[in-house]
Amino acid sequence: MKTPETTRALWQIHFCVLLWGFTAILGKLITLPALPLVWWRMLIVVAALALLPRVWRALRAMPPRTRWAYAGIGALVALHWLTFYGAIKLANASVAATCIAFATPMTALVEPALTRQRFRPGDLLLGLAALPGIWLVVGGVPSGMHAGIASGVVSALFVALFSSLNKRMVDAGDALTVTALELGAGVLTLSLLAPLMPLLVPAFAGPLLVLPAGLDVLWLLVLALACTLLPFALCLVALRHLSAFTAQLSINLEPVYAILLAALLFGEQQELSPRFYGGVAIILAVVFAQGLLAGRRRPTHAEQAAISEAHHVAD
């Protein structure tokens, strides 16, 4: 039976997912290349969190080994965002959002090795079931967007890696402090990669220390504050009244929201064939099937927190 608190929490979590869906849209609106876009987004979030005394207190109390572990995860987060926004620049928001949906079956395959859990054959079958969807998606976009699909799939792999590692360390630190530490490490990672990026992936490269101009400033602030910090805070409140199963199914709607917003705001459906959307339907069916199986396994409260934390950092 739903209580008023549960109903309010459901509205809150869906609002969070809608805001996360806008991250792909804002990535399309911001004219910066992928590298400076991600660098500025992470820097703004870290600067905002640095204003909270709670973050500094928890950081000082955290063991050095734990700090280094979270910093390593933060490097993976930075690479995820870099390749995600790279996918948007190389293809479009719909393609990038679809590729991130691959993270769910990928996580099912990667997580047992990283968290020392028992491997489940059903997860492998779900991963294989997504292959026809991937084939349709690739065949349903212009050939010029294939590089964007490749970047998006790599981005989904990074999600699978860092979400599994975050789950393993879910009880090791305060969520806001972990976010500040991981994104701070991400800023440092991208700063070190910047000189090499023109040689590694020229399409992602761009100057870091040039201040954004025009509407890019506004969109970056919206991306960092309204689509990162705000949904994170709301999600933490909502998860107190929702099961991990309900939260995960709601979060799985993010690619749907992103694709609908991209069609509404940019008319991206004109760039993509019905074959692409058929592939999207198969992939999302796999994602929701994975959520149903996870719900039957009755995740613990710690796993519920890991779902939230991994996702708010991912988007």
C-alpha positions as CSV (number, residue, x, y, z in Angstrom):
1,M,0.0,0.0,0.0
2,K,1.3,3.4,-1.0
3,T,1.8,6.0,1.7
4,P,1.8,9.7,1.0
5,E,5.6,9.6,1.6
6,T,6.0,6.8,-1.0
7,T,3.9,8.7,-3.5
8,R,5.9,11.9,-3.0
9,A,9.2,9.9,-3.3
10,L,8.0,8.4,-6.6
11,W,7.4,11.9,-8.0
12,Q,10.8,13.0,-6.7
13,I,12.6,10.1,-8.3
14,H,10.9,10.6,-11.7
15,F,11.7,14.3,-11.5
16,C,15.4,13.3,-10.9
17,V,15.3,10.9,-13.8
18,L,13.9,13.7,-16.0
19,L,16.6,16.0,-15.0
20,W,19.2,13.3,-15.7
21,G,17.6,12.9,-19.2
22,F,18.3,16.6,-19.8
23,T,22.1,16.0,-19.4
24,A,22.2,14.6,-23.0
25,I,20.2,17.6,-24.2
26,L,22.5,20.1,-22.6
27,G,25.5,18.2,-24.0
28,K,24.0,19.0,-27.4
29,L,23.3,22.6,-26.6
30,I,26.8,23.4,-25.2
31,T,29.1,24.2,-28.0
32,L,32.3,23.3,-26.2
33,P,34.2,20.1,-27.2
34,A,33.7,17.1,-25.0
35,L,36.9,17.6,-22.9
36,P,36.4,21.2,-21.7
37,L,32.6,20.5,-21.3
38,V,33.2,17.7,-18.9
39,W,36.1,19.5,-17.2
40,W,34.0,22.6,-16.4
41,R,31.0,20.5,-15.3
42,M,33.0,18.6,-12.8
43,L,34.9,21.7,-11.6
44,I,31.6,23.5,-10.9
45,V,30.2,20.6,-8.9
46,V,33.4,20.2,-6.9
47,A,33.5,24.0,-6.2
48,A,29.9,23.9,-5.0
49,L,30.6,20.9,-2.7
50,A,33.8,22.5,-1.4
51,L,31.6,25.2,0.3
52,L,30.1,22.6,2.6
53,P,32.0,22.1,5.9
54,R,30.5,18.6,6.2
55,V,32.5,17.5,3.1
56,W,35.8,18.6,4.5
57,R,35.1,17.0,7.9
58,A,34.3,13.7,6.3
59,L,37.3,13.9,4.0
60,R,39.7,14.4,6.8
61,A,38.2,11.4,8.7
62,M,38.5,9.1,5.6
63,P,41.5,6.7,5.6
64,P,44.1,7.5,2.9
65,R,43.6,4.1,1.3
66,T,39.9,4.8,0.9
67,R,40.6,8.2,-0.6
68,W,42.9,6.7,-3.2
69,A,40.3,4.1,-4.1
70,Y,37.6,6.7,-4.6
71,A,40.0,8.8,-6.6
72,G,40.6,5.9,-8.9
73,I,36.9,5.5,-9.4
74,G,36.7,9.2,-10.1
75,A,39.1,8.8,-13.0
76,L,36.7,6.2,-14.5
77,V,33.8,8.6,-14.0
78,A,35.7,11.3,-15.9
79,L,36.4,8.9,-18.8
80,H,32.7,7.9,-18.8
81,W,31.6,11.5,-19.1
82,L,34.3,12.3,-21.7
83,T,33.2,9.4,-23.9
84,F,29.4,10.1,-23.3
85,Y,29.6,13.7,-24.4
86,G,32.0,12.7,-27.1
87,A,29.2,10.4,-28.4
88,I,26.8,13.3,-28.4
89,K,29.2,15.4,-30.4
90,L,30.0,12.6,-32.8
91,A,26.4,11.4,-33.2
92,N,23.5,12.9,-31.3
93,A,21.7,12.9,-27.9
94,S,19.5,9.9,-28.8
95,V,22.4,7.7,-29.8
96,A,24.4,8.6,-26.7
97,A,21.4,8.0,-24.4
98,T,20.7,4.6,-26.1
99,C,24.3,3.5,-25.7
100,I,24.2,4.3,-22.0
101,A,21.4,1.8,-21.7
102,F,24.0,-0.9,-22.5
103,A,25.5,-0.3,-19.1
104,T,22.8,-2.4,-17.4
105,P,23.6,-5.7,-19.1
106,M,27.3,-4.8,-19.1
107,T,27.2,-4.3,-15.3
108,A,25.5,-7.7,-14.9
109,L,28.6,-9.3,-16.5
110,V,31.3,-7.1,-15.0
111,E,29.9,-6.8,-11.4
112,P,30.5,-10.5,-10.3
113,A,34.2,-10.2,-11.0
114,L,34.6,-6.8,-9.3
115,T,32.4,-7.4,-6.2
116,R,33.2,-11.2,-5.8
117,Q,29.6,-12.1,-6.2
118,R,28.3,-15.4,-7.8
119,F,28.0,-15.2,-11.6
120,R,24.4,-15.7,-12.8
121,P,23.9,-17.4,-16.2
122,G,20.7,-15.5,-16.6
123,D,22.6,-12.2,-16.7
124,L,24.8,-13.6,-19.6
125,L,21.6,-14.5,-21.5
126,L,20.2,-11.0,-21.0
127,G,23.5,-9.6,-22.3
128,L,23.3,-11.8,-25.4
129,A,19.6,-10.8,-25.8
130,A,20.7,-7.2,-26.3
131,L,22.9,-8.0,-29.3
132,P,20.1,-7.9,-31.9
133,G,19.2,-4.5,-30.5
134,I,22.7,-3.3,-30.9
135,W,22.8,-4.6,-34.5
136,L,19.6,-2.7,-35.3
137,V,20.8,0.5,-33.6
138,V,24.1,0.4,-35.6
139,G,22.2,-0.2,-38.9
140,G,19.6,2.4,-38.1
141,V,21.9,5.4,-38.0
142,P,23.9,7.1,-40.8
143,S,27.5,5.8,-41.2
144,G,28.8,9.1,-40.0
145,M,27.4,8.4,-36.6
146,H,29.1,5.1,-36.1
147,A,32.1,6.7,-34.3
148,G,29.5,8.1,-31.8
149,I,28.1,4.7,-31.2
150,A,31.6,3.3,-30.5
151,S,32.2,6.2,-28.1
152,G,28.9,5.6,-26.4
153,V,29.5,1.9,-25.9
154,V,32.9,2.6,-24.3
155,S,31.1,5.1,-22.1
156,A,28.6,2.4,-21.0
157,L,31.5,0.1,-20.2
158,F,33.0,2.8,-17.9
159,V,29.6,3.0,-16.2
160,A,29.6,-0.7,-15.6
161,L,33.1,-0.5,-14.1
162,F,32.7,2.4,-11.7
163,S,29.2,1.6,-10.6
164,S,30.3,-1.9,-9.6
165,L,33.3,-0.5,-7.8
166,N,31.2,2.1,-6.0
167,K,28.8,-0.7,-4.9
168,R,31.8,-2.6,-3.4
169,M,32.7,0.5,-1.4
170,V,29.2,1.8,-0.6
171,D,29.6,2.0,3.1
172,A,33.1,3.6,3.1
173,G,32.2,7.3,3.0
174,D,29.6,10.0,3.1
175,A,27.9,10.3,-0.2
176,L,28.5,14.0,-0.8
177,T,32.1,13.7,0.2
178,V,32.6,10.7,-2.1
179,T,31.1,12.7,-4.9
180,A,33.4,15.7,-4.2
181,L,36.4,13.3,-4.1
182,E,35.6,11.4,-7.2
183,L,34.8,14.4,-9.3
184,G,37.8,16.2,-8.0
185,A,39.9,13.3,-9.1
186,G,38.1,13.4,-12.4
187,V,39.1,17.1,-12.9
188,L,42.7,16.2,-12.2
189,T,42.5,13.2,-14.6
190,L,41.2,15.3,-17.4
191,S,43.8,18.0,-16.7
192,L,46.5,15.4,-17.2
193,L,44.9,14.0,-20.3
194,A,44.4,17.4,-22.0
195,P,47.8,17.8,-23.5
196,L,47.6,14.2,-25.0
197,M,44.0,14.5,-26.2
198,P,44.8,16.1,-29.6
199,L,46.9,13.0,-30.4
200,L,44.6,10.4,-28.8
201,V,41.1,11.6,-29.8
202,P,41.3,15.0,-31.6
203,A,37.5,15.2,-31.8
204,F,37.3,15.4,-28.0
205,A,40.1,17.9,-27.5
206,G,39.7,21.6,-26.5
207,P,41.4,24.2,-24.3
208,L,40.5,23.9,-20.6
209,L,41.5,27.3,-19.3
210,V,39.5,29.4,-21.8
211,L,36.4,30.7,-20.1
212,P,33.1,29.6,-21.7
213,A,31.2,32.4,-23.4
214,G,27.6,33.2,-24.2
215,L,24.9,30.7,-23.5
216,D,27.5,28.0,-22.7
217,V,28.0,29.6,-19.3
218,L,24.3,29.3,-18.5
219,W,24.0,25.7,-19.9
220,L,27.1,24.6,-17.9
221,L,25.6,26.0,-14.7
222,V,22.3,24.3,-15.4
223,L,24.1,21.0,-16.2
224,A,26.3,21.1,-13.0
225,L,23.8,22.5,-10.5
226,A,20.3,21.7,-11.7
227,C,21.1,18.3,-13.4
228,T,23.7,17.0,-11.1
229,L,23.6,18.4,-7.5
230,L,19.8,19.0,-7.3
231,P,18.7,15.5,-8.5
232,F,21.4,14.0,-6.3
233,A,19.9,15.7,-3.2
234,L,16.4,14.8,-4.1
235,C,17.3,11.2,-4.9
236,L,18.8,10.8,-1.5
237,V,15.6,11.9,0.1
238,A,13.4,9.8,-2.2
239,L,15.4,6.6,-1.6
240,R,14.5,6.6,2.1
241,H,10.9,5.7,1.0
242,L,11.5,3.5,-2.0
243,S,12.9,0.0,-2.6
244,A,16.0,-0.5,-4.7
245,F,13.8,-2.3,-7.2
246,T,11.4,0.6,-7.7
247,A,14.3,3.1,-7.8
248,Q,16.2,1.1,-10.5
249,L,13.1,0.6,-12.7
250,S,12.5,4.4,-12.5
251,I,16.1,5.2,-13.3
252,N,16.0,2.9,-16.3
253,L,13.5,5.3,-17.9
254,E,16.3,7.9,-18.4
255,P,17.1,6.9,-21.9
256,V,13.4,7.0,-22.8
257,Y,13.2,10.6,-21.5
258,A,16.4,11.6,-23.2
259,I,15.2,10.2,-26.6
260,L,11.8,11.8,-26.3
261,L,13.3,15.2,-25.4
262,A,15.8,15.0,-28.2
263,A,13.0,14.2,-30.7
264,L,10.9,17.1,-29.3
265,L,13.6,19.7,-29.0
266,F,16.0,18.8,-31.9
267,G,13.8,16.7,-34.2
268,E,16.4,13.9,-34.1
269,Q,13.9,11.3,-35.2
270,Q,14.4,12.7,-38.7
271,E,18.1,11.7,-38.6
272,L,17.3,8.1,-37.4
273,S,15.5,5.3,-39.1
274,P,12.7,3.1,-37.7
275,R,15.4,0.3,-37.4
276,F,17.2,2.4,-34.8
277,Y,14.1,2.7,-32.7
278,G,13.4,-1.0,-33.0
279,G,16.9,-1.6,-31.6
280,V,16.2,0.9,-28.8
281,A,13.0,-1.1,-27.9
282,I,15.0,-4.4,-27.7
283,I,17.7,-2.8,-25.5
284,L,15.3,-1.2,-23.1
285,A,13.3,-4.5,-22.8
286,V,16.6,-6.1,-21.7
287,V,17.3,-3.3,-19.3
288,F,13.8,-3.6,-17.7
289,A,14.1,-7.4,-17.6
290,Q,17.4,-7.0,-15.7
291,G,15.6,-4.7,-13.3
292,L,12.8,-7.3,-12.7
293,L,15.4,-10.0,-12.0
294,A,17.3,-7.7,-9.6
295,G,14.0,-7.0,-7.8
296,R,13.4,-10.7,-7.2
297,R,16.8,-10.9,-5.6
298,R,15.8,-8.4,-2.9
299,P,18.7,-6.0,-2.9
300,T,19.9,-4.8,0.5
301,H,19.8,-1.2,1.8
302,A,23.5,-0.9,1.0
303,E,22.9,-2.0,-2.6
304,Q,20.0,0.5,-2.8
305,A,22.4,3.3,-1.8
306,A,25.0,2.0,-4.4
307,I,22.4,2.2,-7.2
308,S,21.7,5.9,-6.3
309,E,25.3,6.9,-5.8
310,A,26.5,5.2,-9.0
311,H,23.8,6.7,-11.0
312,H,24.0,10.3,-9.8
313,V,27.7,10.3,-10.6
314,A,27.1,8.6,-13.9
315,D,24.8,11.3,-15.2
